[in-house]
Structures are given as structure tokens and as C-alpha cells.
Amino acid sequence: MWKGATHFLTQWFKNVCTEISLHVLVYNLKRMMSIWGTEGLAIKLREQCN
């Protein structure tokens, strides 16, 4: 509901699973950005990729 949506845009189970996964990913990215900031998050992601 923080995004303003109270229902899923898709109907089939596979699509709903993808949609909720995207919502969870965005939620977690927003939390990490509030903790580390955008620069800190970029640094952490670069460390993970190397």
C-alpha cells in the first residue's frame, strides 16, 4: 500500500508472483537507500559484483 496499489495488476499466479517479487525488491532497495544513501548503496553493489 506504500506504493498506492492495494491490488495486483496481473491475474495469473505466475504473473502475480513476478509482480510481488518486484514490489519486494523495490521495498528492499528503498530501505537500503535510506540506510546507506545512494552513494553507499552503489559502493556496496560494486563490491558484490567484483
Secondary structure, DSSP 8 states (H G I E B T S, - for coil): -TTS--S-S--SHHHHHHHHHHHHHHHHHHHHHHHHHHHHHHHHHHHHH-
